[in-house]
Structure formats: structure tokens, C-alpha cells
């Protein structure tokens, strides 16, 4: 029988984490997030509880406190080993202790050891962190509170017995004994247009007439059973800003916290004429996760496509959208990896057809998730002359060696750009955002009801269209003031991408109270300049958000540097520890430690170690809907088996499918024994099946040739809902059949599929270029005839002809 709560109390009850309250303070493009977790020990023995706390990859933990009964202790940052020793000493001497440290495997996982909690006692843990908000395709800013991490896969041969990380228990969300409340205060230099979420929100409340400040809250009754996203939209978002934060009054001048820090935001606007220009060069490498977890559905709900199926449809779009003259390859990975071709091949009708056939056969059958080896293989291949390498990485992000992967990408950052896609709610933000940031690319997250194709095609646009390059930042400050960059140089900014730069301002000027910064860059070979002024005497801000994000940026750079060096490792490590302690920002080498020194008496009773459950989204409350039909339950049971496939795969010889089968009886036992209202016969009765209906858009796309043209054939007529005769008859006499077919395809796309234009825009541009190359004299007549046949009113200019 599946244990409904992972590791539980001696009474088989969940460790009682009672509630989580979150307060968010947003300032433009950055935010401070304050969380409070309430615990209660209802056992007869003292309890040591472990809670794995997921954070965004760019977060900087900056405050940690614990309240036991009526006594509150505030944690301080110490070197990790020293903090661990102090924690152990406190436990052995009968004192309560709290330890918060970054996981050894992934920087977006923090292990919270609550320490010894006496029987019947309550404890409150408060955690603050600061984070940069990710920019979305529609100019929105995304704040995500990750409610869950899918279980991290431990690569074969890695040491899984280290004490540095606690496993995450997966339990039905309905059994998790805590809830979430969230409120946010939003402030921006520009008016706030709106705030959206994937969860119900109370109405947005503006605090001033300019609409530059507002509050919003999560609607009452929310269960902590999914990622919580806030999407913020501002007016004039492309205007650059320079914000200066005052020094911490108690800090020593000359230190990072003792000096003002300036944050420069750069979010360039790309003119339409620039966005219409395309490159015809490049080596495009599509690296696709084929681990067992990719069999899971994109989202819970009837008719949801599985992840690998969505990846196949996405690869169809990508292959049809590539420009003639480029090179490409597709690599699938799991416990091992497979390449479609031994090396990248030139894009042609032959190679495209061969790749599309292999895409149709692609399955989630390669076991676990190990990204490192395929990346090493790619980087070992020489780059092609005049073909810039563009890497597209698709994964559900369930890996345990994130830092090793990021170090490898960083080392090879000069030879390629990487566009990464996190699929599903368990995708690691540290991995997905990290590889894109290190390789000057762009990261996308595909969760909930999101479709993969629009986000991937947006990234293809980044790869094919001009980017902001040759970026220079020149600071102009009065005599006596110096500027020390905390961020690495910005090499490239794509359309829709935002860059934040941090710098420390040291010293004072006797006269001038203002400085300025000149930002220069090139876009489509055209120079652009922006000059911004900022105050050297800003008002004091107790939050220190900008300082701590600047410190986190510098710490991240130094941690990567530490990983690359051999002889100077210790020096870099000491620098990170010193910076972490000074700023109060956690790092891979430090931890927060708080010890409540009581009367020093030894604890009575044996100390029990319990794992606080973290809900797995596959086992969320929708599994247990009381009015669920048996066929729907069968789908849910398959999702449960799917979510466990990677756990069951222990060796390369055991397939993900076999793992699913071995878990089936346990899943059935869970429903029958835990819930008591389903019999074995209910599970043995197959759900009714129906033949899936192919999307007409994907059907049309699959018929396009590599050149961009279509052929006049029965399959095309079927997509257009016509007979072959009905399609052939209206063709103007002097027009070639392929030209006529291609015009019809374009008219159909613009007439019936405008809502999906982002998905087909590149293959339409290829089609237009092909028609123009045929030097057709009667294009207008073709378009008019196509409109009449299909019942559309598409203008020739709209098609780009």
C-alpha cells in the first residue's frame, strides 16, 4: 500500500506544519518575499523535522528567524561546516536549534532542519528572500512561489548517501496539513496596468491616483497544491531605469553593505522593421528530454497531451520553420543519449524528411534524466564556420547535479547560445534559468495550461532575428566616487529580454550629488545610446533589496569561478563566505544557524526524525474528486504511475514502461485500501478509447516542403475541407500548381489561424520568400481566387506579397 504521507509520526499522521503565510513587496523588476511557516509537535516525543523549501533560482535568502513558544531567535550566516557543528552541539545539549542551508545539488532547494521541538510545543519559522522577476513574452513580470519540486533524479554513480540533502516526500495534496495565504504590495516607477495569476485573486487595490502602487491578495481558501504565479504588467516597460539604494547605516563604509548600490535595468524595444529581418545561417541543436517523466501529462485534466507528444509537435514546427542553408541535429537524452545524425547536417528536403520520421518514432523511453553527458558530447563537436551554434534544451528539469551542468555551460558560453524550456511544475528554475543565463540565451517555463509551441517559437525568433550586441556601460561619477561592478558584463539582449546590472558606489563627493550612466549598444548594425541620471544621496531603505541582489549576483559569479579553478579554489571560497556573512545572503558555502539557549537540561525521550511532506502535483486533490468517473480515475492512476517512473528505474536495463507496470498494483492498492470505495474490477475495466483527432494546423504544417512551398495534393485539400477537384478548378491558368497550393495555404493560415500566428509565422515567411523567388506575375489574381474558394478576405499585403 502507498503510504499517504511519506515519513510520518508514530501514529501514522503527517508531521503538522500548520500554515504558510507569504508577504511580497515588489519594487519594479525586483521583489522581497517574506514567508512564515507555523509548526506544532503533537507527538509524545521530541521531534526533529526536515522541510525541503524550494526557491526561485535567482533568489537570495536574506533573513531567517525562529520562534519557539514565546521566545524568538534570529539566525546569522556562518560557514556551512561551522553552522552544522553548532546545530549538532545544540541538539545534543538539549537546546532547540534551526538550520537553513542550500542543497549541495541544486541552488533552488533549501533544507530546513527545525531541530528538537518538545512535545506539544509550537514553532514559527520566518524566511525572507529577494529575487529578480522574470520577463514574459507579453512584457509581464513573473513571480513564482514554487509550491512543489518533482523528486530530483540522482544520476547513476553519484553519491546518494550524503547527508547534505533530504529527500522530498510525495503525498496527495489533500493530505498535506497546511495552507497558504499570500498578499503583495506592488510599487513601480511606471503605472501598474494589471496583476494576473493562475490562482484566484482578490481585486487589485490601487493606493494612489497615478496607479504606481497597489495591493493584491490570494483569494481565501487556497490549498498549497500547485505553483503560485503572479504576473505583473506595467506601462512604459521599455524605458531604462537606474535605481540607487542607500548604504546600511550600521555597515562599514567601503564594504558592500556600507556603500550605496545602483541597479540598472535595460529592456530594449525592438522596432518592427528589425523584427522582420531574418538570418539564414546557424547550427540548430534540439536537445530533448526522453526520460520516463516525459510521459506525464502537460497538465491534469481530460484530454491533456503528454509531454513527449507536445515535444514531438514542437519539433515538427521547428523543423518546418528553419531557414534553407542552416545546419541542424536532434539529440534525445535520458540515462543515455541518442543523436538523429552523427553530426549536424545541412537542412534540406531529404534531411528534414528523415528527421521528421524519427520524430514520429520518438518516445519517453531512455530512463532517468542525465543532461551532463549529452552536453559534453555537443561541446566536443567543433563549431561550423559561419554557422553560429544555437542550442534548444527541453527538460522537465528533474536533475540533481545542477551546479555541474551550469559550470559546463559557463565554460562553453563563448561558442553558443542556449534557449531552455522547463516543462511541468517540477522543472528546476536554477537549471532552466541558469543554462540560458550562462549561455546568453533565454529561458521559458511551460506550466499549467500553457502550450509549449508558442513559447518555443518565440525563442526561435530570438535565435533567428537580430539581438542587442556590442553592449557597453560607462559610469560618470564625481571625483572622489568610484564604481565597482557586481555583475558580469552583458554580452547580448534578445527581443523581450531584460538585463539588470548592479554596481557598488564607493566614496563621497564634496559637491555633486548626481551621477549618470551611458549605455551603448548595437541593434541590426545601428548604434543606440541611452543616458540616465541617478542620485548619489538616496533616501534610506531598510529593505536592502538591491544590495542583497547585487551580493547574490557577485556570489553566483564567484561560485562558478570557484568551480572552474584548481589552485585558487580556497581563496575564492573564502571570498564568497566573507561576502555572504557580510550581506546576510546565503551561498553554497554558508548556512543560517539559530540556537535557542534554554536551561540546558537534556531533552526527555528519544529524538525522532520526521520528514515534512511536500505535495507532488501529480497526486494533487483532483485525483480524489468525489464525483469522478471510473474512466477518469483510470487516467489519474496512469498519471500516478507515470510520476513514479524515474524512481522505479534503477538500472539502464529496466525500462520506464516496466517501472510503470511494477507500480500499478501499488497504485490500485492505494485507491482500494485508502479510499475503500473502488474494487479491483473497477481498475481492470478499460476506459473507452477514441481515435485522436489531428489538429488541422499541424496537418497543414506537416505538408510543407523544406523550401517553404506546398504541393497541390489530396492531403492539402482535406485540411482545407475541400475535394481535390474543388481545390484544382479555380487555379488561374498561367499559375504553377505549387504556387497555387502555397497561396491557398497562406490564405487559410491568415484567414482561420491568426490566433496561432506566433507558431506559424516563420514557415509563412519561408512560403512568401519562395513565392517571390518564382517571380509570379499574377499573385493578386491567385490571392483573390484563394479568398473566393476558402471564403476569406485576406489582403495580398497582409500575406507579405
Helices and strands as residue ranges (DSSP letters): E 17-27, E 30-40, E 47-54, E 60-68, E 71-74, E 76-79, H 80-92, E 96-102, E 109-117, E 122-132, E 134-135, E 141-145, E 170-171, G 173-175, E 179-187, E 192-197, E 205-206, E 213-217, E 228-234, E 241-245, E 260-266, H 272-275, E 283-289, G 292-295, H 307-321, E 327-333, E 337-339, E 345-346, H 349-360, H 372-380, E 389-395, H 402-411, G 413-415, E 416-423, H 429-438, E 442-446, H 452-464, E 468-476, E 482-485, E 499-506, E 514-523, E 526-535, H 545-564, H 569-583, E 590-596, E 608-611, E 614-615, G 617-619, G 621-624, H 630-643, H 645-648, H 656-669, I 670-675, H 680-684, H 696-703, H 714-719, H 724-729, H 737-752, G 754-756, H 757-773, H 779-790, H 796-799
